[in-house]
């Protein structure tokens, strides 16, 4: 394997493979497994939620993977927005009522942290299949997209739903700007990377 995994744009033909990689990467994510504690429900619902919320990044050419699709990320470029309406419909259909209200509250707070007053690159999801973690794929994915941010002179924003990933994001220039904690749900940490 090369020292630095080669990163390329995910083609629309590889959409299902990329979303399957992300589902494998998030299988132990604290927040998403709190939302979907049942394994079958998670495996059915998580891909639908990702496709609904930010799948447009694949069509827009702002989703990237390594050559083997062991890791993937979907970015939304400045001016593109996540599809909150489509995601809400998936949530209504797939999240148990006792957790749905809490998750809606989390999403509302995430929106408050998300900068809306300037162009910004938004990273809704990045992940590497557990079988391939520790090989530099996540860092390579991050570097690839952040180069676009730097070329355009824009900030970048994400929410970390797994505290174990915060140090990776910090190494790439992101800083925690808050914590979202509602009820028994695991905390979410909004993070911003300033212009370079």
PyMOL commands that set and color helices and strands:
alter all, ss='L'
color gray80, all
select helices_A, chain A and resi 12-25+30-35+39-54+56-59+84-94+97-113+130-132+137-152+163-171
alter helices_A, ss='H'
color red, helices_A
select strands_A, chain A and resi 7-9+63-66+71-76+120-128+155-160+174-176+189-193
alter strands_A, ss='S'
color yellow, strands_A
deselect
rebuild
show_as cartoon
